[in-house]
Amino acid sequence: MRSWLSLRRIFACLVAGLTLFAALHSLAALPFSISDLTAYTMGIDSITSAGASQKHSYRYYYTAVTGVFLQSQATTVPDGFDYAATNFGLISRSYPSDSAGSSTLTQWQRFAHYVDALNDGAREVQTETSRVIYKVLLMGRHGEGDHNVAEAFYGTPAWNCYWGQQDGNGTVVCADARLTPTGEAQAKKANRFWAGQLAEQKQPAPQSYYTSPLTRCLQTASITFDGLPLGQSFIPTVKEFLREDVSTHTCDRRAPRSALHAQFPTVLFEDGFAETDSIWTGTTAETPVANDIRSQALLDDVFSTDDATWISFTSHSGEITSLLRVLGHRAFPLSTGQIIPVLVRAEKVTDSGDRSLPSNAKWQAADTCNAPPVTSVPSRGCVCAPTGLAPSTQDGEAPTQVEGILK
């Protein structure tokens, strides 16, 4: 028995050493200056009414564990990659936790045992002030929405400078856009794939489900997990900070809480979820740094309040891109309806005291037209009519609910 415990402690120490090296490497790759990184890593002390209301006196350092999923490998090309054709990208390999009986298990069962072993090993070496935990995040982008079709129709320059700021064009509604028939089909594809994974691959079902408050994500999550043998009722929690990176586009403006509840009566809303959307301004947009600070706050909240190991996020292209940056994962753009899993190592570090946003995390103004543009050429951008140039706006502070996340 003592020899077995010694082996487990040796394994835990090896894991701790390797993952510490990976964590330092990932911090070096973050897209911030040293001054920004100092503010960024000092931590989130609280999340205001725009997100969860829990008070935190610590934060996490995150590392995306490589060598587990194809998406983390530099040789994997994101364009055209399909989770449904690759077993979610899980690499066929052995694990230090494999035993003599592992040959009879599926790759997902062996991977699940590996994650359990990582957490067991981390618990054996934790201290009062530091703790390491591992979670598997399955992050899905919503299916195609009406706004995606509209942007493709008008072209990205014209979409960004005029059409994206409109509620619609008289034919389709882009404000808080809904899924197209193609988007619904993409979510149904995910539902069929999950059914096969649960039955044949014995993949663990998510233990917790979180979704963006935008309608297309609520639709996608509802279709994806409908009728599956999840071992529990599917009741996702709506998280304000899981929303798309906030632009001046009306597709990024969410509906009132009461309207969302009427459409999706079984979902839960996190504590402090406001009736109206006070984050979207229509005149200023998040910078990547501001988006990453929000994503860090979201992750810190989930990792500090949810004991689940297997977690589902239903979100957006921009927000998942930000989450991957915060996790230290390589860039891996997702097309509509695609899903990316990440094995996350999180080290909880005690840190208290008030914090303020980095100085360059202000939101930025958008150059827009007040009438349909004359031309919209990708190489030239958007050209407004002589009388169609919208009054310029200045960069501004983040909305109060977001500005407070570091305070």
C-alpha positions, 0 to 999 in steps of 0.5 A: 500500500505504501509503495502504491501511495509513493508511486501516486505521489511521484506521478503527482509531482511529475504532473505538477512540474510539467504543467508548471512549465506549460503554464509559464510558457502560455503566460509568455504567449499572452497578447499583452505588454508587461504592464497589462499582464501585471493588471491582468494577472492581479485578479478579479475580486468580484463580478457585478450585476452584469455577471454573477454576484459572488465575491472572490478573493482569488483568481486562477492561472489557466493552461490549456493542456496540449497533446490531448486534443488535435485542436491544440496541435500546431499541425492541425488546420482549423479551416474545415476541421469537423469535431464530428468526423474526429471523435471531438478531436480526441487523440488516440494515445496512452495515458499514465493512468492506464492499467491492464484493463484499459485495453477494453475501454474506449478512448474517452473512458481512458481519458476520463480516468486520466482526468480523474487521476490528474485531479487526484494527484493535484489534491495530494500536493495542494496547500492552503493557499494554492490548489490545482484543478482540471476541467474539460470545457466543451465550447460550442459556437451557435449554429448559423444565424440570420446575421451571419447570412446578412453579413455574407450578403452585404459583405463584411465592410458594409456590414461593419459600417452600416447594416450591422447597426440596423435591427434588420433590412425589412426581410430578416431581423438581425437584432439578437438574431435567431437561427436559420434553418441551416443553423438549426440543422447544425444543432441537430447534427450536434445532437445526433453526434452527442447521442452516438458519443454517449452510447458508443464512445461512453463519453462523459456527458457534461455535468454543467451547462452554460450559455450566452444570453443571446437567443441563437445560443439558447436555441443551439443549446436547447436543440443540441442537448434535447432528449439525450440521456445526460443523467440529469435534466438539461437546465442550462444557466445563462451567463451574461459574460458568455456573450459575444465580444460586444460590438456596435452590431445589433446582433450583439444586443440581447433581449430583456430577461423577461422575454428570454424567460418567456421563450426558454422557461426552463433555463436558469439565470445567474444571480444578478442577471439584469432585466435589460441589456446595459452592456451593449451601447451601440456606439462603442465596442470591446477591445480584445484586451477588454474582452479577455478581462471579461472572459477571465472573470467568467472563467474565474466565476465558473471555476470557483463556484462549480465543482463539475469536471465536465462543462459545456459552454454555448457561445460565439466565435469572438467570445470562444476566441477570447476564452482560448487566449485566456486559457493559453490555447492556440488560435482555432477559429470555429465555423458556425455549429462547431465545437472545441474541447479543451482540457484546462489546468487551473491554479487557484492563487490567493489574492485580495484587494481592489483592482482596476482595469488596465489603462488600455482596456477602454472600449473603442468607437466604431466608424459607421455610415448613417446610410447604405455605403457607396461601396464595400470592397474588402481591400478598401473597406467601406465608403460612405456617401458624402452626406452619409458619414455618421458623426464620429464617436470617441473611445469610451470607458466600458459600461459600468457593469463591465468596468466593475469586474476588476474592482 
